[in-house]
Amino acid sequence: MFSPRIHDLAEKIQLNGFRWVEDGPTLREIVREVDREVKLRAPLLATRRELAYQILDILDTLYGWDAPRMDETQERAFYKAIVGWEIK
């Protein structure tokens, strides 16, 4: 479903535990990689952003990312912010 690069990055977060400061750059890299993969098939900005957000949500569930002191709503808001910063 996802490229091996995306899985490698996602596993890196899982292996090291989820920390916003340390793993934020990895999440940003995942979003950039996803955007590279979907850009030609989905050229609309809103669609690319929504796909990237959905993929982060799937990876969060698949790899069990959990941030200390943040609930699911806060995590999802952070994912949306990262997607907005990276996909322009």
LINWO-V714131 format. One record per backbone hydrogen bond with DSSP energy under -0.5 kcal/mol. CO is the residue of the C=O (numbers start at 1). NH is the residue of the N-H. Records with the same first field share a line. If there is no record, write none. Layout:
BEGIN
CO = NH + NH
END
This chain:
BEGIN
3 = 7
4 = 8
5 = 9
6 = 10
7 = 11
8 = 12
9 = 13
10 = 14
11 = 15
12 = 16
13 = 17
14 = 17
17 = 19
18 = 68
19 = 23
20 = 24
21 = 25
23 = 27
24 = 28
25 = 29
26 = 30
27 = 31
28 = 32
29 = 33
30 = 34
31 = 35
32 = 36
33 = 37
34 = 38
35 = 39
38 = 42
44 = 48
45 = 49
46 = 50
47 = 51
48 = 52
49 = 53
50 = 54
51 = 55
52 = 56
53 = 57
54 = 58
55 = 59
56 = 60
57 = 61
58 = 62
59 = 63
60 = 64 + 65
66 = 68
67 = 70
71 = 75
72 = 76
73 = 77
74 = 78
75 = 79
76 = 80
77 = 81
78 = 82
79 = 83
80 = 84
81 = 85
82 = 86
83 = 87
86 = 88
END
